[in-house]
Each structure stands twice: as C-alpha cells, then as structure tokens.
Amino acid sequence: MSIYRVIDKLEGYVREGTWMPLGYRILSEEKLVEFIEKMRSTLPEEVGRAKVIATNKDRIVRDAQEKAQAIVTEAVAQKNELVEQQDIVKAARTTADIVLREAEAKAQRIRAGADSYAQHVLADLESRLALALGSVRKGQDALVPRAPQAAVAAPQAPVAEVAARSKRAAFDAQDAGTVELDALEVHR
C-alpha cells in the first residue's frame, strides 16, 4: 500500500471520529498506532524508490540527452542524404540535357553530311548522265548521215538493233567517264 493511501485513510478516520465539546474528537489509540505502523512500513519502500530515482536521475537525464542527440544526428543525416539525392537528380538532369543537346547536334551534322553526300552523288550521276547523253547524241549524229545511204542499200533496221546500238554507246561512254573520274581521283 502507498503512503498516500495510508494518509488518506488516517485523515478519513480522524474526520469520522466522535465530536466532543470545544472541537475535540475521540479517536482510538489503537487505530492511530495501526496507521502509524502502516506509514512506517510503507515509508522505507517509498523512500527507497525516491533514493533510486535520485541516484539514477543523472544517468536517466544523460540517457535521455544521448537519445535526443542520436535522434537529432539521424535527422541531420537523413536531411543531408535527401539534399544529396536532390543534388544527384539535378546533376543527372543537367547531364541528360547536355547529352540530348549533343545528340541533336550530332544528328544535325549527320543529316547535313548525308544531304551533302546525296548532293555529291546526284551531281556525279548528273555528270555521268550528261556524258552518256552526249555519247547518245554523237551516236545519233553518226547515224544520221548514214541513214539515207543505209535506207537506199537496205530496208530500215529494226528498232531493237537501234536500241541495242544506243545502249552500247551509252555503256561505252559510261566506261569512258568512269576511267576519266578514276584518273581525276588518282590525281587528287
């Protein structure tokens, strides 16, 4: 039983005592001694707990301060980690933007190079076609003066023969153009 309960019971007993004139009360000595004994038996236990708390107070306060410091340290570490992660994300975004810009610039250079190459190939093809067309015209010019003589000597040649001759002339002109281009490339 706690000391406070014993004191409460003692107080209740005193209030319930019989009233006498002049404000006195009659109480049983036996009952009062019983309450005093209970108080004595309870006090050492209460005093012992108080002494333990008093002696451990510094340790308890120190433990509480250490726990508080650990919590603060952990919170600071978590904050730093979050800030670092945010910095990493920013750096990653910056790097991604740089890589994207470089990739777009490289793609633009590749497109420009492909356009330039296609233009060069088309110009080369145009010159070869012009050379072949020139050979075709020379072949036609060579055939025109003979055509009246050939027409007199023999009936007109079939269309397939004329087409075959013009193809041969074009291939010959192309071979001549290739030889000329190869010669130009060797001199470069």
C-alpha positions as CSV (number, residue, x, y, z in Angstrom):
1,M,0.0,0.0,0.0
2,S,1.3,3.5,-0.8
3,I,2.0,6.2,1.8
4,Y,-0.6,8.4,0.3
5,R,-3.4,5.8,0.7
6,V,-2.4,5.3,4.4
7,I,-2.5,9.1,4.9
8,D,-5.9,9.3,3.2
9,K,-7.3,6.6,5.4
10,L,-5.9,8.3,8.6
11,E,-7.5,11.6,7.5
12,G,-10.8,9.8,6.9
13,Y,-10.6,8.2,10.3
14,V,-9.9,11.5,12.1
15,R,-12.9,13.2,10.4
16,E,-15.2,10.3,11.3
17,G,-14.2,10.4,15.0
18,T,-16.7,11.3,17.6
19,W,-17.1,15.0,18.4
20,M,-16.6,16.4,21.8
21,P,-17.4,19.9,23.1
22,L,-14.9,22.5,22.3
23,G,-14.0,21.0,19.0
24,Y,-12.2,17.8,20.3
25,R,-12.7,14.4,18.8
26,I,-12.3,11.0,20.3
27,L,-10.1,8.6,18.5
28,S,-8.9,5.1,19.2
29,E,-5.2,5.0,20.2
30,E,-5.0,1.5,18.8
31,K,-6.3,2.7,15.4
32,L,-3.9,5.6,15.4
33,V,-0.9,3.3,16.2
34,E,-2.0,1.0,13.4
35,F,-2.0,3.8,10.9
36,I,1.4,5.0,12.1
37,E,2.8,1.4,11.8
38,K,1.4,1.2,8.2
39,M,3.1,4.5,7.5
40,R,6.4,3.3,8.9
41,S,6.3,0.1,6.9
42,T,5.4,2.0,3.7
43,L,7.8,4.8,4.1
44,P,11.0,2.8,3.6
45,E,9.7,1.4,0.3
46,E,8.7,4.9,-0.9
47,V,12.0,6.4,0.4
48,G,13.9,3.6,-1.3
49,R,12.3,4.3,-4.7
50,A,12.9,8.0,-4.3
51,K,16.6,7.4,-3.5
52,V,16.9,5.1,-6.5
53,I,15.3,7.8,-8.7
54,A,17.5,10.5,-7.1
55,T,20.7,8.5,-7.6
56,N,19.8,7.5,-11.2
57,K,18.4,10.9,-12.1
58,D,21.7,12.0,-13.6
59,R,22.0,8.7,-15.6
60,I,18.4,9.0,-16.7
61,V,18.9,12.6,-17.8
62,R,22.2,11.7,-19.5
63,D,20.5,8.7,-21.3
64,A,17.6,11.0,-22.4
65,Q,20.1,13.6,-23.7
66,E,22.1,10.9,-25.6
67,K,18.9,9.6,-27.2
68,A,17.8,13.1,-28.1
69,Q,21.3,13.7,-29.7
70,A,21.1,10.4,-31.6
71,I,17.7,11.4,-32.9
72,V,19.0,14.9,-34.0
73,T,22.1,13.3,-35.6
74,E,19.9,10.8,-37.5
75,A,17.6,13.6,-38.7
76,V,20.5,15.7,-39.9
77,A,22.0,12.6,-41.7
78,Q,18.6,12.0,-43.4
79,K,18.3,15.6,-44.3
80,N,21.8,15.6,-45.8
81,E,21.0,12.4,-47.7
82,L,17.8,13.9,-49.2
83,V,19.7,17.1,-50.1
84,E,22.4,14.9,-51.7
85,Q,19.9,12.9,-53.6
86,Q,18.3,16.1,-54.8
87,D,21.7,17.3,-56.0
88,I,22.3,14.0,-57.8
89,V,18.9,14.3,-59.5
90,K,19.7,17.9,-60.6
91,A,23.2,16.7,-61.9
92,A,21.5,13.8,-63.7
93,R,19.0,16.2,-65.3
94,T,21.8,18.6,-66.3
95,T,23.8,15.7,-67.8
96,A,20.8,14.4,-69.6
97,D,20.1,17.8,-71.1
98,I,23.8,18.1,-72.2
99,V,23.7,14.6,-73.8
100,L,20.4,15.4,-75.5
101,R,21.8,18.6,-77.0
102,E,24.9,16.9,-78.1
103,A,22.9,14.1,-79.7
104,E,20.7,16.6,-81.5
105,A,23.8,18.5,-82.8
106,K,25.4,15.2,-83.9
107,A,22.1,14.2,-85.7
108,Q,22.1,17.6,-87.4
109,R,25.7,17.1,-88.5
110,I,24.9,13.6,-89.8
111,R,21.8,14.9,-91.7
112,A,23.9,17.7,-93.2
113,G,26.6,15.2,-94.1
114,A,24.0,12.8,-95.6
115,D,22.5,15.7,-97.6
116,S,25.9,16.7,-98.8
117,Y,26.8,13.2,-99.8
118,A,23.4,12.8,-101.6
119,Q,24.0,16.1,-103.4
120,H,27.5,14.9,-104.4
121,V,26.2,11.5,-105.6
122,L,23.4,13.2,-107.6
123,A,25.8,15.7,-109.1
124,D,28.1,12.8,-110.1
125,L,25.1,10.9,-111.6
126,E,24.1,14.1,-113.5
127,S,27.6,14.4,-115.0
128,R,27.6,10.7,-116.0
129,L,24.1,11.0,-117.5
130,A,25.2,14.2,-119.3
131,L,28.3,12.3,-120.6
132,A,26.1,9.3,-121.6
133,L,23.6,11.7,-123.3
134,G,26.5,13.3,-125.1
135,S,27.5,9.9,-126.3
136,V,24.0,9.1,-127.4
137,R,23.8,12.3,-129.4
138,K,27.2,11.6,-131.0
139,G,25.9,8.1,-131.9
140,Q,22.7,9.6,-133.3
141,D,24.7,12.2,-135.2
142,A,26.9,9.5,-136.6
143,L,23.9,7.5,-137.7
144,V,22.0,10.4,-139.3
145,P,24.4,10.9,-142.3
146,R,24.5,7.2,-143.0
147,A,20.7,6.8,-142.7
148,P,20.0,8.0,-146.2
149,Q,22.6,5.6,-147.7
150,A,21.5,2.8,-145.5
151,A,18.0,3.4,-146.4
152,V,18.9,3.0,-150.1
153,A,21.0,0.0,-149.6
154,A,18.8,-1.9,-147.3
155,P,15.4,-1.6,-145.7
156,Q,15.2,0.2,-142.4
157,A,16.9,-1.6,-139.5
158,P,14.7,-3.0,-136.8
159,V,14.0,-0.9,-133.7
160,A,15.7,-3.5,-131.5
161,E,19.0,-3.1,-133.3
162,V,18.9,0.7,-133.0
163,A,18.2,0.4,-129.2
164,A,21.0,-2.1,-128.8
165,R,23.5,0.2,-130.5
166,S,22.4,3.2,-128.4
167,K,22.8,1.1,-125.2
168,R,26.3,0.0,-126.3
169,A,27.2,3.6,-127.0
170,A,25.9,4.7,-123.5
171,F,27.9,1.9,-121.8
172,D,31.0,2.8,-123.7
173,A,30.5,6.5,-122.7
174,Q,29.9,5.4,-119.1
175,D,33.1,3.4,-119.1
176,A,35.0,6.3,-120.6
177,G,33.5,8.6,-117.9
178,T,34.5,6.2,-115.2
179,V,38.0,6.0,-116.5
180,E,38.1,9.8,-116.5
181,L,36.8,10.1,-113.0
182,D,39.2,7.4,-111.7
183,A,42.0,9.4,-113.3
184,L,40.8,12.5,-111.6
185,E,40.6,10.8,-108.2
186,V,44.2,9.4,-108.6
187,H,45.5,13.0,-109.2
188,R,43.8,14.3,-106.1
